Amino acid sequence: MEQVEEMKGRVKALIVRQLKLEIEPGSIQDDAPLFGDDPSGLGLDSIDALELVLGIEKEFGIKVQDEEVGVKAFASVNALCEFVESKAA
């Protein structure tokens, strides 16, 4: 369980660092949508998506190849963690 929390922390820190957001990583909710107009989410856009893909590939040494997979994988912090873990396995 500790590894899951550590992964979420790394992903949140990466999001904040990569997108130069002026928020605390801990303030990002695990299941909040990263993209779109949901008030509980971050409201990221397609440019942010590209930055995130680059950051994820660099940080975790994995490739995000399929756009469709990317859309699902980047839905939330939880989804992103599951994606990274499945690619790293």
mmCIF file of the C-alpha atoms, coordinates in Angstrom:
data_MODEL
# 
_entry.id   MODEL 
# 
loop_
_atom_site.group_PDB 
_atom_site.id 
_atom_site.type_symbol 
_atom_site.label_atom_id 
_atom_site.label_alt_id 
_atom_site.label_comp_id 
_atom_site.label_asym_id 
_atom_site.label_entity_id 
_atom_site.label_seq_id 
_atom_site.pdbx_PDB_ins_code 
_atom_site.Cartn_x 
_atom_site.Cartn_y 
_atom_site.Cartn_z 
_atom_site.occupancy 
_atom_site.B_iso_or_equiv 
_atom_site.pdbx_formal_charge 
_atom_site.auth_seq_id 
_atom_site.auth_comp_id 
_atom_site.auth_asym_id 
_atom_site.auth_atom_id 
_atom_site.pdbx_PDB_model_num 
ATOM 1  C CA . MET A 1 1  ? 0.000   0.000  0.000   1.00 0.00 ? 1  MET A CA 1 
ATOM 2  C CA . GLU A 1 2  ? 2.895   2.309  0.759   1.00 0.00 ? 2  GLU A CA 1 
ATOM 3  C CA . GLN A 1 3  ? 4.158   1.952  -2.804  1.00 0.00 ? 3  GLN A CA 1 
ATOM 4  C CA . VAL A 1 4  ? 0.792   3.109  -4.153  1.00 0.00 ? 4  VAL A CA 1 
ATOM 5  C CA . GLU A 1 5  ? 0.900   6.284  -2.042  1.00 0.00 ? 5  GLU A CA 1 
ATOM 6  C CA . GLU A 1 6  ? 4.524   6.873  -3.041  1.00 0.00 ? 6  GLU A CA 1 
ATOM 7  C CA . MET A 1 7  ? 3.597   6.508  -6.720  1.00 0.00 ? 7  MET A CA 1 
ATOM 8  C CA . LYS A 1 8  ? 0.707   8.965  -6.338  1.00 0.00 ? 8  LYS A CA 1 
ATOM 9  C CA . GLY A 1 9  ? 3.063   11.425 -4.669  1.00 0.00 ? 9  GLY A CA 1 
ATOM 10 C CA . ARG A 1 10 ? 5.582   11.114 -7.492  1.00 0.00 ? 10 ARG A CA 1 
ATOM 11 C CA . VAL A 1 11 ? 2.881   11.544 -10.143 1.00 0.00 ? 11 VAL A CA 1 
ATOM 12 C CA . LYS A 1 12 ? 1.396   14.601 -8.404  1.00 0.00 ? 12 LYS A CA 1 
ATOM 13 C CA . ALA A 1 13 ? 4.834   16.185 -7.976  1.00 0.00 ? 13 ALA A CA 1 
ATOM 14 C CA . LEU A 1 14 ? 5.570   15.487 -11.646 1.00 0.00 ? 14 LEU A CA 1 
ATOM 15 C CA . ILE A 1 15 ? 2.301   17.133 -12.745 1.00 0.00 ? 15 ILE A CA 1 
ATOM 16 C CA . VAL A 1 16 ? 3.015   20.266 -10.695 1.00 0.00 ? 16 VAL A CA 1 
ATOM 17 C CA . ARG A 1 17 ? 6.670   20.445 -11.769 1.00 0.00 ? 17 ARG A CA 1 
ATOM 18 C CA . GLN A 1 18 ? 6.146   19.619 -15.450 1.00 0.00 ? 18 GLN A CA 1 
ATOM 19 C CA . LEU A 1 19 ? 3.235   22.033 -15.917 1.00 0.00 ? 19 LEU A CA 1 
ATOM 20 C CA . LYS A 1 20 ? 4.679   24.710 -13.612 1.00 0.00 ? 20 LYS A CA 1 
ATOM 21 C CA . LEU A 1 21 ? 1.445   24.802 -11.614 1.00 0.00 ? 21 LEU A CA 1 
ATOM 22 C CA . GLU A 1 22 ? 1.325   27.034 -8.580  1.00 0.00 ? 22 GLU A CA 1 
ATOM 23 C CA . ILE A 1 23 ? -0.358  24.525 -6.294  1.00 0.00 ? 23 ILE A CA 1 
ATOM 24 C CA . GLU A 1 24 ? 0.789   21.989 -3.725  1.00 0.00 ? 24 GLU A CA 1 
ATOM 25 C CA . PRO A 1 25 ? 1.043   18.445 -5.157  1.00 0.00 ? 25 PRO A CA 1 
ATOM 26 C CA . GLY A 1 26 ? -0.912  17.180 -2.145  1.00 0.00 ? 26 GLY A CA 1 
ATOM 27 C CA . SER A 1 27 ? -3.873  19.372 -3.092  1.00 0.00 ? 27 SER A CA 1 
ATOM 28 C CA . ILE A 1 28 ? -4.514  17.295 -6.237  1.00 0.00 ? 28 ILE A CA 1 
ATOM 29 C CA . GLN A 1 29 ? -7.265  14.768 -5.557  1.00 0.00 ? 29 GLN A CA 1 
ATOM 30 C CA . ASP A 1 30 ? -6.429  11.182 -6.575  1.00 0.00 ? 30 ASP A CA 1 
ATOM 31 C CA . ASP A 1 31 ? -9.645  10.668 -8.525  1.00 0.00 ? 31 ASP A CA 1 
ATOM 32 C CA . ALA A 1 32 ? -10.264 14.222 -9.775  1.00 0.00 ? 32 ALA A CA 1 
ATOM 33 C CA . PRO A 1 33 ? -10.254 14.606 -13.569 1.00 0.00 ? 33 PRO A CA 1 
ATOM 34 C CA . LEU A 1 34 ? -7.046  16.140 -14.880 1.00 0.00 ? 34 LEU A CA 1 
ATOM 35 C CA . PHE A 1 35 ? -8.670  17.459 -18.068 1.00 0.00 ? 35 PHE A CA 1 
ATOM 36 C CA . GLY A 1 36 ? -11.953 19.176 -18.871 1.00 0.00 ? 36 GLY A CA 1 
ATOM 37 C CA . ASP A 1 37 ? -14.201 21.647 -17.093 1.00 0.00 ? 37 ASP A CA 1 
ATOM 38 C CA . ASP A 1 38 ? -14.940 19.715 -13.906 1.00 0.00 ? 38 ASP A CA 1 
ATOM 39 C CA . PRO A 1 39 ? -14.510 22.213 -11.037 1.00 0.00 ? 39 PRO A CA 1 
ATOM 40 C CA . SER A 1 40 ? -12.873 19.524 -8.859  1.00 0.00 ? 40 SER A CA 1 
ATOM 41 C CA . GLY A 1 41 ? -10.268 18.805 -11.538 1.00 0.00 ? 41 GLY A CA 1 
ATOM 42 C CA . LEU A 1 42 ? -7.211  20.632 -12.841 1.00 0.00 ? 42 LEU A CA 1 
ATOM 43 C CA . GLY A 1 43 ? -8.720  21.746 -16.170 1.00 0.00 ? 43 GLY A CA 1 
ATOM 44 C CA . LEU A 1 44 ? -5.665  20.807 -18.222 1.00 0.00 ? 44 LEU A CA 1 
ATOM 45 C CA . ASP A 1 45 ? -5.642  21.115 -22.022 1.00 0.00 ? 45 ASP A CA 1 
ATOM 46 C CA . SER A 1 46 ? -3.986  19.360 -24.973 1.00 0.00 ? 46 SER A CA 1 
ATOM 47 C CA . ILE A 1 47 ? -0.723  21.303 -24.598 1.00 0.00 ? 47 ILE A CA 1 
ATOM 48 C CA . ASP A 1 48 ? -0.583  20.200 -20.970 1.00 0.00 ? 48 ASP A CA 1 
ATOM 49 C CA . ALA A 1 49 ? -1.182  16.624 -22.147 1.00 0.00 ? 49 ALA A CA 1 
ATOM 50 C CA . LEU A 1 50 ? 1.914   16.730 -24.354 1.00 0.00 ? 50 LEU A CA 1 
ATOM 51 C CA . GLU A 1 51 ? 3.997   18.111 -21.489 1.00 0.00 ? 51 GLU A CA 1 
ATOM 52 C CA . LEU A 1 52 ? 2.677   15.409 -19.180 1.00 0.00 ? 52 LEU A CA 1 
ATOM 53 C CA . VAL A 1 53 ? 3.456   12.643 -21.671 1.00 0.00 ? 53 VAL A CA 1 
ATOM 54 C CA . LEU A 1 54 ? 7.032   13.911 -21.965 1.00 0.00 ? 54 LEU A CA 1 
ATOM 55 C CA . GLY A 1 55 ? 7.360   14.099 -18.191 1.00 0.00 ? 55 GLY A CA 1 
ATOM 56 C CA . ILE A 1 56 ? 5.939   10.614 -17.623 1.00 0.00 ? 56 ILE A CA 1 
ATOM 57 C CA . GLU A 1 57 ? 8.200   9.117  -20.298 1.00 0.00 ? 57 GLU A CA 1 
ATOM 58 C CA . LYS A 1 58 ? 11.270  10.804 -18.796 1.00 0.00 ? 58 LYS A CA 1 
ATOM 59 C CA . GLU A 1 59 ? 10.433  10.172 -15.121 1.00 0.00 ? 59 GLU A CA 1 
ATOM 60 C CA . PHE A 1 60 ? 9.341   6.546  -15.421 1.00 0.00 ? 60 PHE A CA 1 
ATOM 61 C CA . GLY A 1 61 ? 11.165  5.455  -18.585 1.00 0.00 ? 61 GLY A CA 1 
ATOM 62 C CA . ILE A 1 62 ? 8.006   4.284  -20.348 1.00 0.00 ? 62 ILE A CA 1 
ATOM 63 C CA . LYS A 1 63 ? 6.475   5.125  -23.725 1.00 0.00 ? 63 LYS A CA 1 
ATOM 64 C CA . VAL A 1 64 ? 2.952   6.476  -24.189 1.00 0.00 ? 64 VAL A CA 1 
ATOM 65 C CA . GLN A 1 65 ? 2.234   5.290  -27.707 1.00 0.00 ? 65 GLN A CA 1 
ATOM 66 C CA . ASP A 1 66 ? -1.480  5.191  -28.316 1.00 0.00 ? 66 ASP A CA 1 
ATOM 67 C CA . GLU A 1 67 ? -3.512  8.389  -28.050 1.00 0.00 ? 67 GLU A CA 1 
ATOM 68 C CA . GLU A 1 68 ? -6.625  6.475  -27.037 1.00 0.00 ? 68 GLU A CA 1 
ATOM 69 C CA . VAL A 1 69 ? -4.754  4.761  -24.201 1.00 0.00 ? 69 VAL A CA 1 
ATOM 70 C CA . GLY A 1 70 ? -3.325  8.140  -23.266 1.00 0.00 ? 70 GLY A CA 1 
ATOM 71 C CA . VAL A 1 71 ? -6.758  9.727  -22.917 1.00 0.00 ? 71 VAL A CA 1 
ATOM 72 C CA . LYS A 1 72 ? -7.863  6.979  -20.538 1.00 0.00 ? 72 LYS A CA 1 
ATOM 73 C CA . ALA A 1 73 ? -4.532  6.805  -18.711 1.00 0.00 ? 73 ALA A CA 1 
ATOM 74 C CA . PHE A 1 74 ? -4.444  10.549 -18.091 1.00 0.00 ? 74 PHE A CA 1 
ATOM 75 C CA . ALA A 1 75 ? -7.998  10.749 -16.737 1.00 0.00 ? 75 ALA A CA 1 
ATOM 76 C CA . SER A 1 76 ? -6.876  11.151 -13.113 1.00 0.00 ? 76 SER A CA 1 
ATOM 77 C CA . VAL A 1 77 ? -3.906  10.610 -10.806 1.00 0.00 ? 77 VAL A CA 1 
ATOM 78 C CA . ASN A 1 78 ? -5.257  7.135  -9.987  1.00 0.00 ? 78 ASN A CA 1 
ATOM 79 C CA . ALA A 1 79 ? -5.549  6.244  -13.694 1.00 0.00 ? 79 ALA A CA 1 
ATOM 80 C CA . LEU A 1 80 ? -2.073  7.583  -14.380 1.00 0.00 ? 80 LEU A CA 1 
ATOM 81 C CA . CYS A 1 81 ? -0.571  5.523  -11.557 1.00 0.00 ? 81 CYS A CA 1 
ATOM 82 C CA . GLU A 1 82 ? -2.284  2.373  -12.841 1.00 0.00 ? 82 GLU A CA 1 
ATOM 83 C CA . PHE A 1 83 ? -0.989  3.090  -16.349 1.00 0.00 ? 83 PHE A CA 1 
ATOM 84 C CA . VAL A 1 84 ? 2.599   3.617  -15.165 1.00 0.00 ? 84 VAL A CA 1 
ATOM 85 C CA . GLU A 1 85 ? 2.486   0.453  -13.044 1.00 0.00 ? 85 GLU A CA 1 
ATOM 86 C CA . SER A 1 86 ? 1.094   -1.633 -15.918 1.00 0.00 ? 86 SER A CA 1 
ATOM 87 C CA . LYS A 1 87 ? 3.814   -0.357 -18.278 1.00 0.00 ? 87 LYS A CA 1 
ATOM 88 C CA . ALA A 1 88 ? 6.580   -0.862 -15.726 1.00 0.00 ? 88 ALA A CA 1 
ATOM 89 C CA . ALA A 1 89 ? 5.504   -4.419 -14.910 1.00 0.00 ? 89 ALA A CA 1 
# 
